[in-house]
Amino acid sequence: MLRIGISHYFLSEETNNVGSLLLAVDFYQDFNDMPGNSKKPRFSLGMEWKPMEWVPYLRLGISVGGESGFS
């Protein structure tokens, strides 16, 4: 199994935006077809935004490839 990811955290002071923002990109690749695995690579993109201190986190993500295709 190969799993690689990168993320970056943006603060409101850095970007002059409201709140904080976390962006993440991941790559996942299995090398066998055992149960629960797939030889097809999977790419994922995710975001977590907290606009203000009293507002809960808003999360969004997308995944393409792998056994499930699109999710």
N, C-alpha and C positions, 0 to 999 in steps of 0.2 A: 504494500500500500504506500502511496505517495500522497502527502497532503501538504500543500503550500498555501500560505495566506499572508495578506498584508492589510493593515488598517491605518487610518489616520484620524486623529481627533482634532476638530476645529473648535476653538473657543471664540466667544463673542468679541473679546478684546482684539483677537487677531484679524477677524474678517469684517468687523462692524455689522454683523448680523445679530439677530435676536437669538439668544440661547446658545446651546452647544450642539455640535453635529459630529457623529462618528460614521465614517464610511469604511466598508470592508469588502475585500475581494478574495475569493478562495478558489483553489484548484484541487480536485480530488481524483485520484486514479488508482484502481485496484489492478492487480496483476494475475488474478485467477477468477474462475466462475463458481466459487464455492457459494453455498446458500447465504444470501444477503449481500453478496459482492457482484460487481459487474466490471467487465474490462473496458466499458465505455467511459470516457472521462466526463467529469461533471464540473461546471463552472458556476459559482454563486456570487451574487452581489447583494450586499445588505447595507441598511442605513438606520441609524438611531438618532432621533432629534428630540431635544428637550428645550422647548421654546422659552419657558419661564420656570422659576423655582417651584411654583405651586401647580404647574401642569404636569401630568404624568408623561413618561417617555412615549414617543410615537415611533414604532418600528415597522420597517418595510423590507422585504427581501424577495429575491427571485433566484431560481436555480434552473439551469439548462443542461441536459445531458444525463448520463448515467442510466440506471435501470428505469427510473420513473419518467424520463424525458423532460418535461417542463413542469415546474411547480413553483 
